[in-house]
Amino acid sequence: MYDLMIIGGGSAGLCASVYAARKRLKTLLVSADIGGQINKTLGIENYLGYQFIEGPELIDKFQTQVSQYPIDQKIGNKVSRLEKINTGFEAISETGDRYQATAVIFATGKRPRRLNVPGEVGLTGRGVTYCAICDGPVFSGQRVAVVGGGNSALEAALDMVKIAEHVDLVSLTPLTGDAILIDKLSDAKNLSIFTEHQTEKIEGQDFVEGVLIKDLKAGEKKQLDVTGVFIEIGLVPNSEPVKGLIKLNRWGEVPVSCACETTVPGLYAAGDVTDVPEKQIIVAAGEGAKAVLQAHRYLQRLVT
Amino acid sequence: MANKKVVIYSTPTCPYCKRAKDYLSRKGIPYTDINVAQDRDKAKEMIQKSGQMGVPVITVDNEIIVGFNQAMLDKLLA
């Protein structure tokens, strides 16, 4: 039985781990991975203390700082469910492992949103990707589609026009990203923009062979012969494990007070999985720290 | 540790690839890095071997790992 269990190894969970260790709480960090969304960030220019740092390097620094403390770590073990027990909480992992703690910091972050169209799941990793900076260069000289209209989609399209033979940008709405990015894209000669087009289907046997899109105004359908589909349509919170304990907000986020409390005493949440405004590495880290300090007070009240 | 042949198929911009390479370096494990962004034939080889197009792909002798999976990597290197 641990004093504190931290679920999630992104910036919120790792910062929480440092604070928990320094409060000498008997702590377990359990997470599917280390670094979370920072793993998809190449250059970071707004984390205080670093004018520029690459994502992997920042993760390494976080991890090194956490690992100098004697807290237990179970990495590569994704928690699928959190339950209330008499003495606190029990987390059950995908592999069936069970961990108990008196208090919990829930900091599982967000993941890319799926389109939910036919072909998407089966062709993921076979032309369908959610990490343009990772997999983009594999598609050099090929024709690809970027799905989405926000900043991440525009950035992916900007990266890909330099690499791919042709880029089709498909957005359900008019482009919603920053004007500066839209301006940059207007220079690209190998780009077609389809706004107010719905992506209906991703086609292909073993690998992506095309996408089917529909013009929402004219109702016409069009086939794009692409070999890669980059899906950049935002993020969804990894809040499924606490669905049974907490009423989530309309976006599936965990509502928290300004002290990171949830509606369940002893259960705190931090970072991108919560309804805290602004999803930033430094905000999440700060929330992780705050959550642990609150949890520490809660644990002290229990013993006195 | 026996001398296992480690190859990583990567792209220069992929953060997971960088983490995997840093991890191997820190453990003192020699590896061959293949930049699939530059080498189209090797990109095809990676897709054939792993049945998918995401990077990194790491091979340890004849075993294949898709992605930077530290636990699996440790297991295959042990």
Boltz contact constraints between the chains, C-beta under 6 A:
constraints:
  - contact:
      token1: [A, 39]
      token2: [B, 15]
      max_distance: 6.0
  - contact:
      token1: [A, 39]
      token2: [B, 16]
      max_distance: 6.0
  - contact:
      token1: [A, 42]
      token2: [B, 13]
      max_distance: 6.0
  - contact:
      token1: [A, 42]
      token2: [B, 15]
      max_distance: 6.0
  - contact:
      token1: [A, 55]
      token2: [B, 15]
      max_distance: 6.0
  - contact:
      token1: [A, 56]
      token2: [B, 15]
      max_distance: 6.0
  - contact:
      token1: [A, 56]
      token2: [B, 18]
      max_distance: 6.0
  - contact:
      token1: [A, 56]
      token2: [B, 19]
      max_distance: 6.0
  - contact:
      token1: [A, 76]
      token2: [B, 71]
      max_distance: 6.0
  - contact:
      token1: [A, 125]
      token2: [B, 52]
      max_distance: 6.0
  - contact:
      token1: [A, 125]
      token2: [B, 54]
      max_distance: 6.0
  - contact:
      token1: [A, 126]
      token2: [B, 52]
      max_distance: 6.0
  - contact:
      token1: [A, 133]
      token2: [B, 13]
      max_distance: 6.0
  - contact:
      token1: [A, 134]
      token2: [B, 14]
      max_distance: 6.0
  - contact:
      token1: [A, 134]
      token2: [B, 55]
      max_distance: 6.0
  - contact:
      token1: [A, 135]
      token2: [B, 54]
      max_distance: 6.0
  - contact:
      token1: [A, 137]
      token2: [B, 11]
      max_distance: 6.0
  - contact:
      token1: [A, 137]
      token2: [B, 37]
      max_distance: 6.0
  - contact:
      token1: [A, 138]
      token2: [B, 36]
      max_distance: 6.0
  - contact:
      token1: [A, 138]
      token2: [B, 43]
      max_distance: 6.0
  - contact:
      token1: [A, 138]
      token2: [B, 53]
      max_distance: 6.0
